[in-house]
Amino acid sequence: MRVLIIGNMNGELGAASKIAIDKGAKVSVANTIEEALAALRDGRGADLIMMDVSLDIGRLIKQLDAEHIHVPVAACGINADPDQAANAIRAGAKEYIPLPPDAILIAAILEAVSDETHKVIYSDPAMAAVLRMADQIAPSEASILITGESGTGKEVMARYVHRKSKRADMPFISVNCAAIPENLLESELFGHEKGAFTGAVARRIGKFEEASGGTILLDEISEMDVRLQAKLLRALQEREIDRVGGGKPIKVNIRVIATSNVDLLQAVRNGTFREDLLYRLNVVNLSIPPLRARPADILALAKYFVEKYAKANGLSVKLISEASRRLLQVHPWRGNVRELENTIHRALLLSQTKDIEPDAIVLPDGSTQQIYSASASAGGPASRAASAAEDTVRGMVGRTVADVEQDLILNTLNHCLGNRTHAANILGISIRTLRNKLNAYRDTGVQIPNAAGDVMDRISA
């Protein structure tokens, strides 16, 4: 966990820094916005910025956005001035921290953006086998390809491997290849020199250099353009990169982990993925089973998510009723762990009884699991699933595929509280595809749910 502190505030930020260090964070300090930007451009990355509220937070955030530097900002101010807090949030800060600092509040914020939120929860033998292999290969320097359906926990597994590796004390840098426009991904990975292209206002260190000594995760590697794949192959083979607009190669010391939710062999056959790159990445393959293939994990994960979101929302931890446990085990979980997490989060918020009952469990299409409980006395899981499928099909008769797809996408987005990344994971499509479809719906006058953030937007919830 890397924290960048900007400002002084008569030593109060120093006290906040000490709390962060005591919680295991690595803290660096910049006196001004210019110093902070220079540090970030030079590859001294941060997972969280804590900043004096009297500084120009809006200017910093606009500059970060312009240079595609994605770091959440928490404003810090003395005596919890309400106007200052409101102005900071309006300027784009994700949280306001009153000073003198409160250790519990700072710990909660650090936890929200730290690797502690990426725990591997499992009970099923199928997942235990994957963890045994991960433990065996983690100390090596081999590149790893992690495969599995969307939402199975590929990034969680990548972070687990890093924590078990010899590079655990060095950076873990994640890059979502699907979320970054093609024309910017090369600069994001390899960096650029000042003036290399329009908007390159200063030299910027890329993620490969930022991760040097540690691990870089290339998430959704199949979305990378073939031209850029050739440059990635050279980086893997030679352990050196070229900045955009640069004149000489730069050596890097990294371990590469890549993830994919598509069949890369088929992508090779289709001509969209380089065969030599696949073999270079796939020294070791960790294949994560879908949640439906590891049923013992369903209730273990559900219990974990109840505890997690009860704590996050200031609620009491509730038990999952026996009827609800049966329903969770019947559902196919096509969105895997991500779908289960969202379902349990929603159920905890909707539940009005002592325990979480079936009427609080909502499926991504907006329906409830009551169709299962209504038929529970009529047979076992197979008959309940068949009844649910029959009801679903009956509701689709007479409608076009496009209409059904639009309803599914919008209902899933509503279920994810507007979070595009979570919705794309559940739907099994790239975030780029999801955005294109939402833009098309918006052009026809359809109301689109407001976007929600992925990590830090939940801090102030």
Long-range contacts (C-beta under 8 A, 24 or more apart in sequence): 1-25, 1-26, 1-47, 1-48, 1-110, 1-113, 1-114, 1-115, 2-26, 2-27, 2-28, 2-45, 2-46, 2-47, 2-48, 2-171, 3-27, 3-28, 3-46, 3-47, 3-48, 3-49, 3-50, 3-110, 4-28, 4-29, 4-30, 4-36, 4-39, 4-40, 4-44, 4-46, 4-48, 4-49, 4-50, 4-71, 5-29, 5-30, 5-49, 5-50, 5-51, 6-30, 6-31, 6-32, 6-33, 6-35, 6-36, 6-49, 6-50, 6-51, 6-52, 6-55, 6-60, 7-31, 7-51, 7-52, 7-54, 7-55, 7-76, 8-52, 9-52, 9-54, 9-76, 9-77, 9-78, 9-99, 10-78, 12-76, 12-78, 12-99, 12-100, 12-101, 13-50, 13-52, 13-76, 13-99, 15-99, 15-100, 15-101, 16-50, 16-76, 16-97, 16-99, 16-101, 16-106, 17-50, 19-101, 19-103, 19-106, 19-107, 20-50, 20-106, 20-110, 23-106, 23-107, 23-110, 25-110, 25-114, 33-59, 33-60, 33-63, 36-60, 37-63, 37-64, 37-67, 37-202, 38-202, 40-64, 40-69, 40-71, 41-67, 41-69, 41-202, 41-203, 41-204, 41-205, 42-205, 43-191, 43-205, 43-206, 43-209, 43-210, 43-212, 45-71, 45-171, 45-173, 45-210, 46-71, 47-71, 47-72, 47-113, 47-114, 48-72, 48-74, 48-109, 48-110, 48-113, 49-73, 49-74, 50-74, 50-76, 50-97, 51-75, 51-76, 51-93, 52-76, 52-77, 53-77, 53-81, 53-84, 53-85, 53-87, 53-88, 53-96, 54-84, 57-88, 57-91, 57-92, 57-93, 58-91, 58-92, 61-91, 61-92, 61-93, 66-199, 66-201, 67-199, 67-201, 67-202, 67-204, 68-180, 68-184, 68-187, 68-188, 72-113, 72-455, 72-456, 72-459, 74-109, 74-459, 76-101, 89-460, 94-453, 94-456, 94-457, 94-459, 94-460, 95-456, 95-459, 95-460, 108-459, 109-459, 112-455, 112-456, 112-458, 112-459, 113-455, 113-456, 113-459, 115-159, 115-163, 115-172, 118-155, 118-156, 118-159, 118-160, 119-156, 119-304, 120-153, 120-156, 120-157, 120-160, 121-297, 121-300, 121-301, 121-304, 122-294, 122-297, 122-300, 123-296, 123-297, 123-299, 123-300, 124-294, 124-295, 124-296, 124-297, 125-296, 126-289, 126-293, 126-294, 127-288, 127-289, 127-294, 127-297, 130-157, 130-286, 130-287, 130-288, 130-289, 131-160, 133-284, 133-286, 134-160, 134-161, 134-164, 134-286, 135-164, 137-161, 137-284, 137-286, 138-162, 138-164, 138-165, 139-164, 139-165, 139-166, 140-284, 141-255, 142-283, 142-284, 143-236, 143-255, 143-256, 143-257, 143-258, 143-280, 143-281, 143-282, 143-283, 143-284, 144-256, 144-257, 144-258, 144-281, 144-283, 144-284, 144-285, 144-286, 145-257, 145-258, 145-259, 145-260, 145-264, 145-278, 145-281, 145-282, 145-283, 145-284, 145-285, 145-286, 146-257, 146-258, 146-259, 146-260, 146-285, 146-286, 146-287, 146-288, 147-259, 147-260, 147-261, 147-264, 147-285, 147-286, 147-287, 147-288, 148-259, 148-261, 148-287, 148-288, 148-289, 148-290, 148-336, 149-261, 149-290, 149-336, 149-428, 150-261, 150-335, 150-336, 150-338, 150-424, 150-425, 150-426, 150-427, 150-428, 151-291, 151-335, 151-336, 151-337, 151-338, 151-339, 151-425, 151-426, 152-288, 152-289, 152-290, 152-291, 152-336, 152-337, 153-288, 153-336, 153-337, 154-219, 154-259, 154-261, 154-288, 155-217, 155-219, 155-259, 157-286, 157-288, 158-215, 158-217, 158-257, 158-259, 159-217, 161-215, 161-257, 161-286, 162-214, 162-215, 162-255, 162-257, 165-215, 165-255, 167-213, 167-214, 167-215, 167-255, 170-211, 170-213, 170-214, 170-215, 171-210, 171-211, 171-212, 171-213, 171-214, 171-215, 172-211, 172-214, 172-215, 172-217, 173-207, 173-210, 173-211, 173-214, 173-215, 173-216, 173-217, 174-216, 174-217, 174-219, 175-207, 175-216, 175-217, 175-218, 175-219, 176-219, 176-220, 176-431, 177-218, 177-219, 177-220, 177-221, 177-222, 177-223, 177-224, 178-219, 178-220, 178-223, 178-430, 178-431, 178-432, 179-421, 179-431, 179-432, 182-225, 182-228, 185-224, 185-225, 185-228, 186-228, 186-231, 186-244, 187-244, 189-228, 189-232, 189-241, 190-231, 190-235, 190-241, 190-242, 190-243, 190-244, 191-241, 191-243, 191-244, 191-246, 192-243, 192-244, 192-245, 192-246, 193-243, 193-244, 193-245, 193-246, 194-245, 195-245, 196-243, 196-244, 196-245, 196-246, 197-244, 197-245, 200-244, 200-245, 203-243, 206-241, 206-243, 208-235, 208-241, 208-252, 208-254, 209-241, 209-250, 209-252, 211-252, 211-254, 212-252, 212-253, 212-254, 213-253, 213-254, 214-254, 214-255, 215-254, 215-255, 215-256, 215-257, 216-254, 216-255, 216-256, 216-257, 217-257, 217-258, 217-259, 218-256, 218-257, 218-258, 218-259, 219-258, 219-259, 220-259, 220-260, 220-261, 220-430, 221-258, 221-259, 221-260, 221-264, 221-281, 222-260, 222-261, 222-262, 222-264, 222-267, 222-272, 222-273, 223-430, 223-432, 226-271, 226-272, 226-273, 226-274, 229-273, 229-274, 229-277, 230-274, 232-277, 233-274, 233-276, 233-277, 233-280, 236-277, 236-280, 236-281, 237-280, 256-281, 261-428, 290-333, 290-336, 291-333, 291-336, 291-337, 291-340, 292-332, 292-333, 295-329, 298-328, 298-329, 298-333, 298-340, 299-325, 299-328, 299-329, 301-337, 301-340, 301-341, 302-328, 302-340, 302-344, 305-340, 305-341, 305-344, 305-345, 306-344, 306-348, 306-356, 309-344, 309-345, 309-348, 309-349, 310-348, 312-458, 312-461, 313-348, 313-349, 313-461, 315-348, 318-348, 318-351, 318-354, 318-355, 318-356, 319-354, 319-355, 319-356, 320-355, 320-356, 321-355, 321-356, 321-357, 321-358, 323-357, 323-358, 323-373, 323-376, 324-355, 324-356, 324-357, 324-358, 324-360, 324-361, 324-369, 326-372, 326-376, 326-381, 327-358, 327-361, 327-369, 327-372, 327-373, 328-361, 329-381, 330-372, 330-381, 330-384, 330-385, 331-363, 331-369, 331-372, 332-385, 334-426, 334-428, 335-364, 335-425, 335-426, 335-427, 335-428, 338-422, 338-425, 338-426, 339-364, 339-426, 342-415, 342-416, 342-422, 342-426, 346-415, 362-415, 363-415, 364-408, 364-411, 364-412, 364-415, 364-426, 365-392, 365-407, 365-408, 365-411, 365-412, 366-411, 366-414, 366-415, 405-437, 406-437, 406-441, 406-446, 409-434, 409-437, 409-438, 409-441, 410-441, 410-446, 410-448, 410-449, 413-438, 413-448, 413-449, 414-449, 416-452, 417-449, 417-452, 418-449, 418-450, 418-451, 418-452, 419-451, 419-452, 419-453, 419-454, 420-451, 421-454, 422-454
